[in-house]
């Protein structure tokens, strides 16, 4: 999977998870992604998100 478009990748993951009726999905963490998720949260498109540590020094964001 190409990471040349990190926002497109994150939005595709959210769309795919919704289509499969999954309650949550994870994506690699970044400040840019967190800022976009904050807007999506305020606008009511997502329920919540949280930053977690997937492995030492490697964080991800769990989106519901």
C-alpha positions in Angstrom: 0.0 0.0 0.0 1.4 3.3 -1.0 1.7 6.0 1.7 2.2 8.8 -0.7 -1.3 10.1 0.2 -1.7 9.7 3.9 -5.1 11.5 4.2 -6.5 9.6 1.3 -5.3 6.3 2.8 -6.9 7.2 6.2 -10.2 8.2 4.6 -10.3 5.0 2.5 -9.7 2.9 5.6 -12.6 4.7 7.4 -14.9 4.2 4.3 -13.9 0.5 4.0 -14.5 -0.1 7.7 -17.9 1.5 7.5 -18.8 -0.6 4.5 -17.9 -3.7 6.4 -19.8 -2.5 9.4 -16.7 -2.5 11.6 -16.9 -0.5 14.9 -13.3 0.8 14.6 -10.3 1.0 12.3 -6.6 1.9 12.9 -4.3 4.0 10.9 -0.7 5.1 11.4 -0.5 8.2 13.7 0.5 11.7 12.6 -0.3 15.2 13.7 -1.9 15.9 10.3 -4.2 12.9 10.6 -5.1 13.8 14.2 -6.0 17.4 13.1 -8.3 16.1 10.3 -9.9 13.6 12.7 -10.6 16.4 15.1 -12.6 18.2 12.4 -14.4 14.9 11.5 -15.3 14.4 15.1 -16.6 18.0 15.6 -18.7 17.6 12.4 -20.1 14.3 13.6 -18.6 12.0 10.9 -16.8 9.8 13.5 -17.6 8.9 17.1 -14.2 9.2 18.6 -10.5 8.6 18.0 -7.5 7.9 20.3 -3.8 7.7 19.8 -2.2 4.4 21.0 1.3 2.9 20.9 1.3 -0.1 18.5 4.9 -0.9 19.3 7.7 0.9 21.1 8.2 4.2 19.2 5.4 3.5 16.8 2.0 5.0 17.4 -1.3 4.5 15.6 -4.8 6.1 15.8 -7.9 4.0 16.5 -11.0 5.6 15.0 -14.5 4.7 15.9 
